[in-house]
Structures are given as C-alpha cells and as structure tokens.
Amino acid sequence: MQEYIKMSDYDKECYALLKRNHISFTFKEPEIVEWFGRTHFMFKCRFYNKWNHKSMTVNFKTSYQDYLDGVEEISVYDVLACLQKYDCGSLSDFAHEFGYDTDKKETEEIYKACVKEYNGVLRVFQGCLEDLRNIY
C-alpha cells in the first residue's frame, strides 16, 4: 500500500496542536477529479474534536503539477494552512476582497463554501483558533 502522508517539522507542529486540543485528522485514499478543466488528486479529510464531538470534512485537492508528477501525498500542514480561518463577511465584502464579480452565480457558490468551511473551523477548533491562524 502506498503512503499518502509526508512529514516535516511544520507537520510535527501541526500534529502537536491537534494533540493538545484533542483533535484527530484522518483522510481517505485520493480520488482523481476534474476541477476547472484540470485533473487533480482529491483527498477527503476529516477533523474530529474529541472534547466537543464536533467534526468537519474538507475536500483537499493537490496541484495539477502534483497530478502530472504522480505525487499522491498530502500533509496535515498542507490542509491546515488552506483552511478558511477568518470570517468571510458579506458576499459583497468577500467578492471585493478576492476580486470576484458579485453578479456571477459561481461567486455566491464559492462564498457559501468558504462560509461553510469557516463555520466548521469554529466548531472543531474551538479554543485554539488563534493557534490555528498561525499556520499559513
């Protein structure tokens, strides 16, 4: 069986944060998905807080170049660094901040996905949000 996780000093710090806060990190074997016309590996990742019994799932896609190179691995740092850790504000604030057009339906879909992820972060990383924000 192939290993799907890589470990660096950043990852060790991330696992220490998760351990201190009783949060587990698991993921499933990657799927191959098309996204914006390019092929990627996608991992379904789950964070579970053992104290409050709250969880969140995120679909983490590797880069197109990783797919081309056959790199089927992720790290906990990769996933934590990409989480939405700040309130998205209103749709118009979000669109302005990230350069989206508020008249497009896809802008609202992206906005809703970011809000959903942020709400998951608030549930699972309750009590350690500031530490999580230091991972970028």
TIMARDO-749830 format. One line per field, with one value per residue (C-alpha): residue number from 1; residue in one letter; x negated, y, z negated. Coordinates in nm, 4 decimals. Layout:
! TIMARDO-749830
pos <- (NUM, ...)
code <- (A, ...)
u <- (X, ...)
v <- (Y, ...)
w <- (Z, ...)
END
This chain:
! TIMARDO-749830
pos <- (1, 2, 3, 4, 5, 6, 7, 8, 9, 10, 11, 12, 13, 14, 15, 16, 17, 18, 19, 20, 21, 22, 23, 24, 25, 26, 27, 28, 29, 30, 31, 32, 33, 34, 35, 36, 37, 38, 39, 40, 41, 42, 43, 44, 45, 46, 47, 48, 49, 50, 51, 52, 53, 54, 55, 56, 57, 58, 59, 60, 61, 62, 63, 64, 65, 66, 67, 68, 69, 70, 71, 72, 73, 74, 75, 76, 77, 78, 79, 80, 81, 82, 83, 84, 85, 86, 87, 88, 89, 90, 91, 92, 93, 94, 95, 96, 97, 98, 99, 100, 101, 102, 103, 104, 105, 106, 107, 108, 109, 110, 111, 112, 113, 114, 115, 116, 117, 118, 119, 120, 121, 122, 123, 124, 125, 126, 127, 128, 129, 130, 131, 132, 133, 134, 135, 136)
code <- (M, Q, E, Y, I, K, M, S, D, Y, D, K, E, C, Y, A, L, L, K, R, N, H, I, S, F, T, F, K, E, P, E, I, V, E, W, F, G, R, T, H, F, M, F, K, C, R, F, Y, N, K, W, N, H, K, S, M, T, V, N, F, K, T, S, Y, Q, D, Y, L, D, G, V, E, E, I, S, V, Y, D, V, L, A, C, L, Q, K, Y, D, C, G, S, L, S, D, F, A, H, E, F, G, Y, D, T, D, K, K, E, T, E, E, I, Y, K, A, C, V, K, E, Y, N, G, V, L, R, V, F, Q, G, C, L, E, D, L, R, N, I, Y)
u <- (0.0000, -0.1238, -0.1901, 0.0139, -0.1267, -0.4537, -0.6023, -0.8058, -0.8815, -0.5747, -0.3667, -0.5067, -0.3993, -0.0552, -0.0143, -0.1213, 0.1524, 0.4087, 0.2953, 0.3030, 0.6596, 0.7779, 0.8474, 0.7912, 0.7017, 0.7875, 0.8222, 0.9251, 0.7274, 0.7334, 0.9786, 0.8908, 1.1149, 1.1553, 1.1571, 1.1599, 1.0612, 0.7599, 0.7050, 0.6150, 0.5891, 0.8580, 0.8398, 1.1464, 1.0032, 1.1800, 1.1042, 1.2794, 1.2741, 1.2874, 1.3875, 1.6994, 1.7647, 1.7799, 1.6288, 1.5721, 1.4797, 1.2872, 1.2038, 0.8369, 0.7128, 0.3454, 0.1994, 0.2288, -0.1511, -0.1384, 0.1067, -0.1211, -0.4189, -0.2206, -0.2631, 0.0197, -0.0641, 0.0532, -0.0491, 0.1516, -0.0256, 0.0959, 0.4561, 0.4466, 0.2716, 0.5514, 0.8471, 1.0699, 0.9717, 1.1396, 1.4974, 1.5820, 1.8052, 2.0847, 2.0951, 2.0020, 1.7114, 1.5899, 1.6174, 1.4334, 1.1570, 1.0856, 1.1680, 1.4889, 1.7833, 2.0904, 2.3193, 2.1916, 2.3597, 2.0239, 1.9146, 2.2049, 2.1267, 1.7619, 1.8674, 2.1109, 1.8418, 1.5970, 1.8596, 1.9407, 1.5728, 1.5240, 1.8231, 1.6697, 1.3402, 1.5228, 1.6909, 1.3864, 1.1056, 1.2941, 1.0397, 0.7384, 0.8419, 0.5565, 0.3023, 0.4627, 0.4387, 0.0627, 0.0441, 0.0161)
v <- (0.0000, 0.3447, 0.6068, 0.9226, 1.1446, 1.3307, 1.4673, 1.7855, 1.9993, 2.2052, 1.8874, 1.7911, 2.1318, 2.0850, 1.7396, 1.8837, 2.1488, 1.8821, 1.6580, 1.9424, 2.0168, 1.6545, 1.6842, 1.3915, 1.4166, 1.1398, 1.1166, 0.8689, 0.7376, 1.0008, 1.0144, 1.1522, 1.4509, 1.7137, 2.0685, 2.3778, 2.1658, 2.0049, 1.6722, 1.6599, 1.4141, 1.4867, 1.3695, 1.3687, 1.4922, 1.4855, 1.6707, 1.5474, 1.7229, 1.4552, 1.7079, 1.8527, 1.5671, 1.8080, 1.7256, 1.8782, 1.7321, 1.9109, 1.8017, 1.8814, 1.8882, 1.8654, 2.0801, 1.9953, 1.9636, 1.7076, 1.5084, 1.5270, 1.4206, 1.1380, 1.2867, 1.1340, 1.2710, 1.5414, 1.6688, 1.7908, 2.1252, 2.1473, 2.1028, 2.3240, 2.6064, 2.6150, 2.6216, 2.9301, 3.0748, 3.4150, 3.5354, 3.5919, 3.8921, 3.9674, 3.8408, 4.1846, 4.2125, 3.8674, 3.9447, 4.2737, 4.1205, 3.8359, 4.0035, 3.8162, 3.9536, 3.9695, 3.9224, 3.5703, 3.2645, 3.0915, 3.3770, 3.3019, 2.9275, 2.9898, 3.2312, 2.9780, 2.7064, 2.9365, 3.0317, 2.6626, 2.5786, 2.8697, 2.7548, 2.4059, 2.5537, 2.7422, 2.4187, 2.1935, 2.4322, 2.5975, 2.7175, 2.7031, 2.9276, 3.1737, 2.8902, 2.7631, 3.1102, 3.0988, 2.8130, 2.9620)
w <- (0.0000, 0.0894, -0.1763, -0.1279, -0.4015, -0.4228, -0.7455, -0.8025, -1.1063, -1.0146, -1.0243, -1.3619, -1.4986, -1.3432, -1.4965, -1.8336, -1.8031, -1.7177, -2.0022, -2.2602, -2.1572, -2.1235, -1.7508, -1.5182, -1.1497, -0.9052, -0.5309, -0.2660, 0.0274, 0.3029, 0.5888, 0.9287, 1.0063, 1.2761, 1.1428, 1.3624, 1.6605, 1.4950, 1.3240, 0.9545, 0.6690, 0.4097, 0.0505, -0.1743, -0.5054, -0.8415, -1.1622, -1.4770, -1.8139, -2.0844, -2.3534, -2.1938, -1.9474, -1.6507, -1.3143, -0.9741, -0.6391, -0.3674, -0.0153, 0.0343, 0.3917, 0.4777, 0.7526, 1.1191, 1.1290, 0.8464, 1.0563, 1.3612, 1.1486, 0.9844, 0.6363, 0.4298, 0.0888, -0.1451, -0.4836, -0.7783, -0.7332, -0.3706, -0.4815, -0.7922, -0.6077, -0.3499, -0.5874, -0.5983, -0.9365, -0.9219, -0.8885, -0.5211, -0.5896, -0.3457, 0.0108, 0.1423, -0.1060, -0.0029, 0.3692, 0.3290, 0.1151, 0.3572, 0.6893, 0.7703, 0.9651, 0.7392, 1.0403, 1.1103, 0.9583, 0.9071, 0.6779, 0.4448, 0.4561, 0.3659, 0.0918, -0.0587, -0.0528, -0.2349, -0.4953, -0.5487, -0.5953, -0.8371, -1.0432, -1.0573, -1.1736, -1.4505, -1.5659, -1.5608, -1.6502, -1.9354, -2.1897, -1.9579, -1.6687, -1.7294, -1.7208, -1.4003, -1.2443, -1.2967, -1.0468, -0.6994)
END
